[in-house]
């Protein structure tokens, strides 16, 4: 007998994503030595969207990014990248699959010039180095103006732009961003997040970790709050906003 099509199943069929999430953590646990710091984390970054993972100091946000980039093997649960189970895959394998992270501290080489920092990122080999640097200067004109300057002497905002330009040079499908606002003036942070939103509209999937939430939430498509190694809230940005301050005060559960 033919199954009755209810309103719900029709809506589900329409709303169901045609492609798997760019990144999925399913009940992931992770530890440093014997100390477990992620206690069953589940989240999904849909393709071409920004997911903001928020939470106070020591919540486990960076650890979740380490798991997602292959730098820390989960002790339990599943890690999927674009629908493929990748638990235990080495960072270089995930990088080849399009996963690119900008670590806290930006990961640039302070004693190399802007141009040298960019050229180092052309290892994936699809584009000639000159094309990669020219694309970076087009997106970030200030980097073009400062191409011969040592990266360590750039302003904080310029260094973050360089870090993003380096990441984009690898033509990533999934970007993992750790506290890009750190130490930067609110106006610069706003500009960087504008760019993050633009990258998502170009099809890049983005997981961004932040302690201070407002700017990230403004451009995010989905968000979660992590406290003590657990996701305590997840949903649309407007659904978690009210819980953000509670989380920082240790009241969310
Ligand atoms: P922050 O916003 O301060 O960077 P976070 O939410 O990113 O914090 P994590 O850096 O993931 O938190 O840290 C989660 C817990 O794991 C903390 O208790 C931290 O002390 C611990 N931790 C992080 N890195 C290590 C490590 N390499 N060895 C041992 N413990 C660690």
Boltz pocket constraint, residues with backbone or C-beta under 6 A from the ligand:
constraints:
  - pocket:
      binder: B
      contacts: [[A, 32], [A, 37], [A, 55], [A, 56], [A, 57], [A, 58], [A, 59], [A, 60], [A, 61], [A, 62], [A, 63], [A, 64], [A, 211]]
      max_distance: 6.0
